[in-house]
Amino acid sequence: MIQKLIAAALMTFGLLACFAANSRAAEAPALQYGLYIHFGMDTFRHAGEKGQLPVERFAPTGINVNGWAHAAKQAGMTFAVLTAKHESGFCLWESKDYDYDSAHSAYKGDVLGDFVKACKAEGIVPGVHYSTSDAHNEGAVRNSGVVPPPYFNVIKQHFTELNSKYPEIGVLILDGSTRLSPAQLEELRQLVKRLNPQCAFWKVGKDGLSGTNHVSATVIRSWMWAPAPKLNTAQQLFSSYQRCLAAGKAFVLNVGPDTSGNIPGDQIAVLTQLKSMIANPPPAASAAPGPDAAARLKEVKQLFDQGLINKEEYVKKVKEIMDSL
């Protein structure tokens, strides 16, 4: 049975060929466990509301960026990533010749600049998330289709600003990267490398959750805050953390600050519980006696299917299991 399972896996995935190694590990030890912060125009969207919100809608009573960075530090994280531009197209910094940003809102401030300073004060690496999908620039949130040259020029301008105005940025997560052509993606990669060579450039796959270098999860069962959100438990997130750690990827855990600009206490409580579980794994989450080979092969296949390991790693793990028989 085991031999048949191995053969089927090899045939299915074509693993008899030699595969080039993918660079999946975080570029530096500092980028292993971080806080994702989804905050922006959609934080202020009312239930059931459709269409683009006016720039005036972004009107937080305050934005506690110091609290965000402190929460990451207290949770045992070493970096934090803010949605500098999410799918609404709204920018959390003042962008040149661009009227849909925090500088044109009722808030007026430079949210991203303040966030970078707060991260530096806490001794953690600041990062940004940038969405290719953009309702403001494309008229709708588009998850497929090519990025036309006029909009790509906007993206390049934004990348230039992010990596020149905020050189402390240590990681840039590009969501919707699959919409870009290889030439467009390489142009952005080279732009980051030239302006901010110490910045890690991570792409997000079609699942919207993971990429070669990282896997993301969220404390709330959505990305942006909404009234009375449901939360994932620390136990659920700990399991995801363990799988991610085993795959050698960075784990980026999202929270959603509310309209006051604060991370609600129930989300902070989950971060605190998770920190405790990471430091002292509960018995139920500890490694159990080794399962038989068939079960181990099944677990490895699940890791591959979830994108947590690449093909080369899959071959290596299969071989290790077979060698142990």
Secondary structure, DSSP 8 states (H G I E B T S, - for coil): -HHHHHHHHHHHHTTTS-------S-SSTTSSEEEEE--SGGGG--TT--S---GGG---S---HHHHHHHHHHTT-SEEEEEEE-TT--BSS--TT--SBGGGSSS-S-HHHHHHHHHHHHT-EEEEEEES--HHHHSS--SSS---HHHHHHHHHHHHHHHHH-TT--EEEEETGGGS-HHHHHHHHHHHHHH-TT-EEEE--TTSSB-SSEEEEESBSSSS--SS--B--HHHHHHHHHHHHHTT-EEEEEE---TTS---HHHHHHHHHHHHHHHS--GGGS--S---HHHHHHHHHHHHHTTSS-HHHHHHHHHHHHHT-
